[in-house]
Amino acid sequence: MDFDKTAPIMVLDSDDAWMEEEVKKKVWTGPLDQAVKLIDGVYNWGRRSSIWPMQFGLACCAIEMIASGGGRFDIARFGSELFRPSPRQADLMIVAGTVTKKMVPAIVRLYNQMAEPKYVLAMGACASAGGPFKEGYNVVSGIDKFLPVDIYVPGCPPTPQALLYGILRLHEKINGQSVRNVPWYQAEDHIELPEPILGPDIFDPRRAVEIKQVLADEKELEARYIRLAARAELKHGKGEGEATAKPAPKPVAAKPIVKAGADARPATSATKPAAEAAAQQPVVAAAPKPVETDKTPASSGMEGKQDPAPTIVTPATPTLPKSEAEVKLEENKADANFALQAEQHHAETAKSESPDKDDVISELPKPDGEHPTES
């Protein structure tokens, strides 16, 4: 057995000191942060190299997702070739295609059945923001309204290369995670996402109380409709430099009227200077009052009638024209009333046109060749 004669000779006082030196030589010691970084690197490498997507598709984007698994693009290079039919074996949900309101509850249910860690990739314009069907009566404007989306892949539909690039971006996100702060290692309880309820329209059950409060307040409903109509007008119509509201018309100055006795007549040239002087003075009036034409009886000591001072009538405040949003709101209410009246009319018409039961029985042929007798 050869010994290194150049190594310094250590003089140890006890066996414990010798054991401590041997541990330092054989076992790596260092700060805890360095150990956590080492664990994160190995842990994240294993997770990003074996991402198993869920096997389901919604529309034309699913065809591109299927093509990415072929030999030309070979998604197996990134460890994602195993599309699992069970959500409990999947790590990645690729929402590929148009998300309809009828399909959202099933998608949220599948997401809740996936085990942590799990990720969501919105593939295509439809899954990201509604695509060409945005604001449609049966299409959701983005799956991110119901699920936490990690990666967005634009396109209509995106190519398989775009999907592979999105998976690489997901790899970068996984590399930045640490076992210290990932949600599935925290002490808090995991709360499932509530499944949306599909009725006349789809809504989030977490906002049920808010929706009831808004529906109970008619003024809030009208205010929301006006805001939505104004947004639509700004979005589809006018540019930034154009004015959205018409200027209010200037009020027309009313001519002063002189009250003389019981007859009211326009001011003449003799009374015009007095009327102009009175018009220049500020007039404070709570509301415009009509001109009084009642005749004031003269006192018994006066020999004739004396014309009172001219009275200035302030013009009424002009009514501003209604905005397009208010006009649309009134049209909407009128259409709703018309639809209700039409439904009632159709019900009454159908009831009046339905034949009576006795008349139908009398018109049926009787058995044994008997025929109804004519009265």
C-alpha positions as CSV (number, residue, x, y, z in Angstrom):
1,M,0.0,0.0,0.0
2,D,1.5,3.3,-1.1
3,F,1.2,6.4,1.1
4,D,1.5,10.0,-0.1
5,K,4.7,11.1,1.7
6,T,4.2,14.8,0.7
7,A,0.9,15.1,2.5
8,P,1.1,16.9,5.9
9,I,0.9,14.8,8.9
10,M,-2.2,15.7,11.1
11,V,-1.9,15.3,14.8
12,L,-5.3,14.6,16.2
13,D,-6.0,14.7,19.9
14,S,-9.0,12.3,20.0
15,D,-11.1,10.0,17.9
16,D,-13.9,12.6,17.6
17,A,-11.5,15.1,15.9
18,W,-10.4,12.4,13.5
19,M,-14.1,11.5,12.7
20,E,-14.9,15.2,12.1
21,E,-12.0,15.5,9.6
22,E,-13.1,12.4,7.8
23,V,-16.7,13.7,7.5
24,K,-15.4,16.9,6.0
25,K,-13.4,14.9,3.4
26,K,-16.2,12.5,2.4
27,V,-19.4,14.5,2.9
28,W,-20.3,17.7,1.1
29,T,-21.2,20.5,3.5
30,G,-22.3,24.0,2.8
31,P,-25.1,26.5,3.2
32,L,-28.7,25.3,3.0
33,D,-29.4,27.6,0.0
34,Q,-26.8,25.8,-2.1
35,A,-28.4,22.5,-1.3
36,V,-31.9,23.8,-2.3
37,K,-30.5,25.1,-5.6
38,L,-29.0,21.6,-6.2
39,I,-32.3,20.0,-5.5
40,D,-34.2,22.5,-7.6
41,G,-32.0,21.8,-10.6
42,V,-32.5,18.0,-10.5
43,Y,-36.2,18.3,-9.6
44,N,-37.0,20.8,-12.4
45,W,-34.9,18.8,-15.0
46,G,-37.0,15.7,-14.3
47,R,-40.3,17.5,-14.5
48,R,-39.6,19.5,-17.7
49,S,-38.2,16.5,-19.5
50,S,-41.4,14.4,-19.0
51,I,-44.4,16.7,-19.5
52,W,-47.4,14.5,-20.4
53,P,-50.2,16.4,-22.1
54,M,-53.8,15.5,-21.8
55,Q,-55.3,13.8,-24.8
56,F,-58.3,15.9,-25.9
57,G,-59.0,18.6,-28.6
58,L,-61.8,21.0,-29.3
59,A,-61.5,22.3,-32.9
60,C,-59.1,22.8,-35.8
61,C,-56.1,23.6,-33.5
62,A,-56.3,20.0,-32.3
63,I,-55.2,18.8,-35.8
64,E,-52.1,20.9,-35.5
65,M,-51.5,19.4,-32.1
66,I,-51.8,15.9,-33.5
67,A,-49.4,16.8,-36.3
68,S,-46.8,17.8,-33.8
69,G,-46.6,14.2,-32.6
70,G,-45.7,12.9,-36.1
71,G,-42.3,12.1,-37.3
72,R,-41.8,15.4,-39.1
73,F,-41.9,17.5,-35.9
74,D,-41.4,14.8,-33.3
75,I,-42.6,16.2,-30.0
76,A,-40.9,13.2,-28.3
77,R,-37.6,15.2,-28.5
78,F,-38.9,17.2,-25.6
79,G,-40.4,14.3,-23.6
80,S,-44.1,15.2,-24.4
81,E,-45.1,12.4,-26.7
82,L,-47.3,10.5,-24.2
83,F,-50.8,12.0,-24.5
84,R,-52.6,10.6,-21.5
85,P,-56.4,9.9,-21.7
86,S,-56.8,10.3,-18.0
87,P,-56.5,13.7,-16.3
88,R,-54.9,12.0,-13.2
89,Q,-51.9,11.0,-15.4
90,A,-51.5,14.3,-17.2
91,D,-49.2,17.3,-16.4
92,L,-50.3,19.7,-19.2
93,M,-53.7,20.7,-20.5
94,I,-53.5,22.0,-24.1
95,V,-56.7,23.8,-24.8
96,A,-56.7,23.5,-28.5
97,G,-59.7,25.1,-30.3
98,T,-62.8,27.1,-29.7
99,V,-64.2,27.0,-26.2
100,T,-67.9,27.0,-26.1
101,K,-70.0,27.8,-23.1
102,K,-71.4,24.3,-23.1
103,M,-67.8,22.8,-22.9
104,V,-66.4,25.1,-20.2
105,P,-67.9,23.1,-17.2
106,A,-66.3,19.9,-18.5
107,I,-62.9,21.6,-19.1
108,V,-62.9,23.0,-15.5
109,R,-63.9,19.6,-14.1
110,L,-61.0,17.9,-16.0
111,Y,-58.6,20.5,-14.7
112,N,-59.6,19.9,-11.1
113,Q,-59.0,16.2,-11.6
114,M,-55.4,16.8,-12.7
115,A,-52.7,16.2,-10.1
116,E,-50.2,18.9,-9.1
117,P,-48.0,20.1,-10.6
118,K,-50.2,21.0,-13.6
119,Y,-50.0,23.6,-16.3
120,V,-52.4,25.1,-18.9
121,L,-51.4,26.1,-22.5
122,A,-54.0,28.1,-24.5
123,M,-53.4,27.1,-28.1
124,G,-54.7,29.4,-30.8
125,A,-56.7,32.7,-30.9
126,C,-60.0,31.0,-29.9
127,A,-58.7,29.5,-26.7
128,S,-56.7,32.7,-25.9
129,A,-59.4,35.4,-26.6
130,G,-62.3,34.0,-28.5
131,G,-60.8,34.3,-32.0
132,P,-63.1,35.1,-34.9
133,F,-66.1,34.1,-32.7
134,K,-65.3,36.6,-29.9
135,E,-68.4,38.0,-28.2
136,G,-70.5,35.3,-29.8
137,Y,-73.6,34.0,-28.1
138,N,-72.1,30.6,-27.5
139,V,-68.3,31.2,-27.3
140,V,-66.2,32.1,-24.3
141,S,-63.8,35.0,-24.9
142,G,-60.7,33.2,-23.6
143,I,-60.3,30.2,-21.3
144,D,-58.3,32.4,-18.9
145,K,-61.6,33.6,-17.5
146,F,-62.0,30.3,-15.9
147,L,-58.6,28.6,-15.7
148,P,-55.1,30.0,-14.8
149,V,-53.2,29.9,-18.1
150,D,-49.4,29.6,-18.1
151,I,-48.6,29.9,-21.8
152,Y,-50.4,31.5,-24.7
153,V,-49.7,30.3,-28.3
154,P,-51.1,32.8,-30.9
155,G,-52.3,31.8,-34.3
156,C,-55.4,30.7,-36.2
157,P,-54.5,27.9,-36.1
158,P,-50.9,27.9,-34.8
159,T,-48.5,25.6,-36.6
160,P,-46.8,22.6,-34.9
161,Q,-43.6,24.6,-34.6
162,A,-45.5,27.3,-32.6
163,L,-46.8,24.6,-30.2
164,L,-43.2,23.3,-29.8
165,Y,-42.0,26.8,-29.1
166,G,-44.8,27.2,-26.4
167,I,-43.6,24.0,-24.8
168,L,-40.0,25.3,-24.7
169,R,-41.3,28.5,-23.0
170,L,-43.0,26.3,-20.5
171,H,-39.7,24.6,-19.9
172,E,-38.2,28.0,-19.0
173,K,-41.0,28.7,-16.6
174,I,-40.4,25.3,-14.9
175,N,-36.7,26.0,-14.6
176,G,-37.5,29.2,-12.6
177,Q,-39.6,27.4,-10.0
178,S,-38.3,26.3,-6.6
179,V,-39.5,23.8,-4.0
180,R,-39.5,26.6,-1.5
181,N,-42.5,28.5,-3.0
182,V,-44.3,26.2,-5.4
183,P,-48.0,26.1,-4.4
184,W,-48.3,22.3,-4.2
185,Y,-45.7,22.2,-1.3
186,Q,-47.3,24.9,0.8
187,A,-49.3,24.3,3.9
188,E,-52.5,25.9,2.6
189,D,-55.4,23.8,1.6
190,H,-55.9,23.3,-2.1
191,I,-59.1,24.8,-3.3
192,E,-60.7,23.5,-6.5
193,L,-61.9,25.9,-9.1
194,P,-65.8,26.1,-9.1
195,E,-67.4,24.7,-12.2
196,P,-69.3,27.4,-14.2
197,I,-73.0,27.1,-14.3
198,L,-74.6,27.0,-17.8
199,G,-78.1,28.5,-17.8
200,P,-79.4,31.3,-20.1
201,D,-75.8,32.3,-20.0
202,I,-72.6,31.0,-18.4
203,F,-71.4,32.6,-15.2
204,D,-68.9,32.0,-12.4
205,P,-70.6,30.8,-9.2
206,R,-68.2,32.9,-7.1
207,R,-69.9,36.0,-8.5
208,A,-73.5,34.8,-7.8
209,V,-74.1,37.3,-5.0
210,E,-72.7,40.2,-7.2
211,I,-74.9,39.2,-10.1
212,K,-78.0,39.1,-7.9
213,Q,-77.3,42.6,-6.5
214,V,-76.8,44.0,-10.0
215,L,-80.0,42.4,-11.3
216,A,-82.0,43.8,-8.4
217,D,-80.8,47.4,-9.1
218,E,-82.4,48.8,-12.3
219,K,-80.2,51.9,-12.3
220,E,-77.1,49.9,-12.1
221,L,-78.2,47.8,-15.1
222,E,-78.9,50.9,-17.1
223,A,-75.5,52.3,-16.2
224,R,-73.8,49.1,-17.2
225,Y,-75.6,49.0,-20.5
226,I,-74.7,52.6,-21.2
227,R,-71.0,51.9,-20.4
228,L,-71.0,48.9,-22.7
229,A,-72.7,50.8,-25.5
230,A,-70.2,53.6,-25.1
231,R,-67.2,51.2,-25.3
232,A,-68.7,49.6,-28.4
233,E,-69.1,53.0,-30.0
234,L,-65.5,53.9,-29.2
235,K,-64.2,50.6,-30.4
236,H,-66.1,50.3,-33.7
237,G,-66.8,53.8,-34.6
238,K,-64.9,57.0,-33.9
239,G,-61.2,57.7,-33.7
240,E,-59.3,59.3,-30.9
241,G,-59.5,62.8,-32.3
242,E,-63.2,62.8,-32.9
243,A,-65.6,64.1,-30.3
244,T,-67.9,61.4,-28.9
245,A,-70.6,63.8,-27.8
246,K,-72.4,66.5,-29.7
247,P,-72.0,70.0,-28.3
248,A,-75.0,71.4,-26.5
249,P,-77.0,74.0,-28.5
250,K,-76.6,77.6,-27.3
251,P,-79.7,78.9,-25.6
252,V,-81.6,81.5,-27.6
253,A,-82.3,84.7,-25.7
254,A,-86.0,85.3,-25.3
255,K,-87.5,88.7,-26.1
256,P,-88.7,90.7,-23.1
257,I,-92.4,91.0,-22.7
258,V,-94.1,94.0,-21.2
259,K,-97.2,93.4,-19.1
260,A,-99.7,96.2,-19.4
261,G,-103.0,95.6,-17.7
262,A,-104.6,92.5,-19.0
263,D,-103.0,92.5,-22.4
264,A,-99.4,91.3,-22.9
265,R,-97.6,92.7,-26.0
266,P,-94.0,92.8,-27.2
267,A,-91.8,95.7,-26.1
268,T,-92.0,98.7,-28.3
269,S,-89.4,101.3,-29.2
270,A,-90.4,103.4,-26.2
271,T,-89.9,100.5,-23.7
272,K,-86.9,98.9,-25.4
273,P,-84.2,100.9,-23.4
274,A,-85.8,100.0,-20.1
275,A,-86.0,96.3,-21.1
276,E,-82.3,96.3,-22.2
277,A,-81.3,97.9,-18.9
278,A,-83.3,95.3,-17.0
279,A,-81.8,92.4,-19.1
280,Q,-78.3,93.5,-18.1
281,Q,-79.0,93.2,-14.4
282,P,-78.6,89.6,-13.0
283,V,-81.9,87.8,-12.6
284,V,-82.1,85.1,-9.9
285,A,-85.0,82.7,-10.4
286,A,-85.5,79.3,-8.9
287,A,-87.6,78.2,-11.9
288,P,-89.2,80.0,-14.9
289,K,-92.6,81.3,-14.1
290,P,-95.3,82.0,-16.6
291,V,-96.3,85.7,-17.3
292,E,-99.1,86.7,-15.0
293,T,-101.9,88.6,-16.9
294,D,-104.2,89.2,-14.0
295,K,-105.4,92.8,-13.8
296,T,-104.5,94.5,-10.6
297,P,-107.4,96.8,-9.4
298,A,-106.5,100.4,-8.9
299,S,-107.0,102.1,-5.6
300,S,-109.9,104.4,-5.1
301,G,-107.7,107.5,-4.6
302,M,-106.0,107.2,-8.0
303,E,-107.6,108.7,-11.0
304,G,-106.5,106.3,-13.8
305,K,-104.6,103.2,-14.4
306,Q,-100.8,103.1,-14.1
307,D,-98.8,100.6,-16.1
308,P,-96.5,98.4,-13.9
309,A,-92.8,98.0,-14.5
310,P,-91.9,95.6,-17.4
311,T,-91.4,92.0,-16.3
312,I,-88.5,90.0,-17.7
313,V,-89.2,86.3,-18.3
314,T,-86.1,84.1,-18.1
315,P,-85.9,81.4,-20.9
316,A,-86.4,77.8,-19.9
317,T,-83.3,75.6,-19.8
318,P,-82.9,73.8,-23.1
319,T,-83.1,70.0,-23.0
320,L,-79.9,68.3,-24.2
321,P,-80.2,65.7,-26.9
322,K,-80.0,62.1,-25.8
323,S,-76.8,60.2,-26.4
324,E,-76.7,57.2,-28.7
325,A,-76.3,54.9,-25.6
326,E,-79.5,56.2,-24.0
327,V,-81.4,55.8,-27.3
328,K,-80.1,52.2,-27.6
329,L,-81.3,51.6,-24.1
330,E,-84.8,52.8,-24.8
331,E,-84.9,50.7,-28.0
332,N,-83.8,47.7,-26.1
333,K,-86.6,48.2,-23.5
334,A,-89.1,48.8,-26.4
335,D,-88.0,45.5,-28.1
336,A,-88.4,43.6,-24.8
337,N,-91.9,45.0,-24.3
338,F,-92.8,44.2,-27.9
339,A,-91.5,40.6,-27.6
340,L,-93.6,40.1,-24.4
341,Q,-96.7,41.5,-26.2
342,A,-96.0,39.3,-29.2
343,E,-95.7,36.2,-27.0
344,Q,-99.0,37.0,-25.3
345,H,-100.7,37.6,-28.6
346,H,-99.4,34.3,-30.1
347,A,-100.6,32.4,-27.0
348,E,-104.1,34.0,-27.2
349,T,-104.3,33.3,-31.0
350,A,-103.3,29.7,-30.5
351,K,-105.8,29.3,-27.8
352,S,-108.6,30.8,-29.8
353,E,-107.7,28.8,-33.0
354,S,-107.5,25.4,-31.2
355,P,-110.7,23.4,-31.9
356,D,-113.0,22.5,-29.1
357,K,-112.9,18.9,-27.8
358,D,-116.7,18.3,-28.4
359,D,-116.4,19.6,-32.0
360,V,-113.6,17.2,-32.8
361,I,-115.5,14.3,-31.4
362,S,-118.6,15.1,-33.3
363,E,-116.7,15.3,-36.6
364,L,-115.2,11.8,-36.1
365,P,-117.0,9.0,-38.0
366,K,-119.1,6.7,-35.7
367,P,-118.7,3.0,-35.7
368,D,-120.9,0.5,-37.6
369,G,-121.2,2.8,-40.5
370,E,-123.2,5.4,-38.7
371,H,-122.7,9.0,-39.7
372,P,-123.4,12.1,-37.7
373,T,-126.8,13.5,-38.4
374,E,-127.2,17.0,-39.5
375,S,-129.4,19.1,-37.3
